[in-house]
Every structure is written in structure tokens, then in C-alpha cells.
Amino acid sequence: MTKWTRFCTIPFLATALAAVLSASIASPPEAQSAAAPESAERGNEVLLAAAKAAGGEKLASLKTVGISESGKLNYPQGDVSLNVKWIVAYPDRSHGEVTLGDQKIVQVCDGTSAWLQFAQSTRDTTPVISEFKRGISLFGGGWGLYEQVLAGKLAGQFIGEAEIDGKKTLGVSVEGPFGPLKLYFDSATHLLAAARFQSAGEHGATDNEQRWSDYRPVDGMLFAFSTVTYREGTRFFESTVQDVHLNPKLDESLFAKPQPAAAGASQ
């Protein structure tokens, strides 16, 4: 695995990073989906019900979100703490100040490129920008996805029912700039319970599952304050949100990519 892949996947996926290093939990086979037109209609119904349950038109008017979260990465050799302060600008920009153990990293996606900024260097992670965009879409249990659903820009296919954490969920597959996703919505609350996807891992593509819980009202919308992610069936990351701020003023300089030093510049 290349260096930029390794640095990107650990801080970003772990956070939800999304958002977001995760892994998939073994699950029973999903029920066979209906014929394509019917599965599309059912899938879109499930997506719209979820968007309405999470906040409806209030989500449609949301421009930026500030989030503070803390958690830990679970490694065989021991846990590593992680704290992040996020600014998310929908639909596709994010800025994260990450503290991973004793290392500080700034993680940025400006919509067309992505990078990680360390104390002494900057690493381009644009080749895996879909990982960043997936996290942006899934913060808080899918707020970014719902904005796209309410705008008529995201549709899905119903893929059947699945039991997750002892609850019946309705599965919908979607695909966008974030890549393919399988989303699972609580059949009682309509809120997002889990997402399954592949991401870049140390030894190639990995199966991931991210789960959301502890939904709390934030100005009439529901935001998931707790997330757990699994990688290849093993608990890999857990995070708790401390603060959520809606529509904070955006500092555009946060998304300005550092320029490389000019060739021949004095040291």
C-alpha cells in the first residue's frame, strides 16, 4: 500500500470518518429484491422517509456544520485515541483538525481534491477522494445524503431487510461521488442504522460496516452522537460527538491547499 493511502485511511475513515475507517459484520443473506422498477420505487420511498425523519426541509437549508468528536482506534497492540474538530460545508467539502495519539494532522477535502497536512509535509490524497466524500455524506447519520435525496439528486434500489443490533432494518443501495453504499434504515424510526462499503486498507480493499446510534435533536433535526465502525468483522473504531454547531461562518482559507515550495528555494 502506498504511503498516501495509509495516511488517508487511518485518520479519515476512523472518524466517520465518517467519516470513516470501518468494517463489515457478517450478516445473514438479504432478502431478494423485487423487480427493478419496484425496487427503485421502494428504495426511494425508504430514502425519503429517512430524510423526513431526520429533519426534512430543515436539512435542505443546511449549509455548514461544526462538529467536535472523540474516540479511539482499536488495534491489536493497543487502542489509540483520536479527537477531531470538523467543519463540513455541504455538499462536498470538509476540514478536520485531527489529533491521532500524539500526532496532529489537518485533513481537507475541497470538493475536487483532498490532502493531509502534517507538521512538516503535505500529502495529496485526491486519488481516494471518494473516501472523504463518503464521510461528508454520512456525518451525523447521513445528513449529507439526505440533502441530496431532498434535492432529487440521489436515488436508490431496495435490497431487502436485514437484522442489525437486534433491529429490523430496510436496505437501500445507492451510488454517488462517494462510491457504492448499502444503507440500512431502522424500520421503526426510519433513521440510518448502518452502512456497508469497501475502503482502502493496509492490504487492499476491506469490507466495512459503520453503525449509528444515540440520535439527539439539534434545532429540530436528529443527529447521531455515537458511531461504531467495524473492519472485516472486528470492532475497529468508536466515536462520540461532543458538540454540533449549525451553519457556522465559513473561513474559505481553510480549504486553500498549501503550495509546494518553489524549486531551488533557500532552505
ABEGO torsion letter per residue (X at the ends): XBAAAAAAAAAAAAAGBOEGBBBBBBBBBBBBBBBAAAAAAAAAAAAAAAAAAAGEAAAAABABBBBBBBBBBBBAAEBBBBBBBBBBBOAABBBBBBBBEABBBBBBBAGABBBBBBAABBBBAAAAAAAAAAAAAABGGGAAAAAAAAAGABBBBBAEBBBBGGBBBBBBBBBBAAEBBBBBBBAAAGBBABBBBBBBBAAEBBBBBBBBBGBBBBGGBBBBABBBBBBGGBBABBBBBABBBBGBBBBAAAABBBBBBBBGBBX
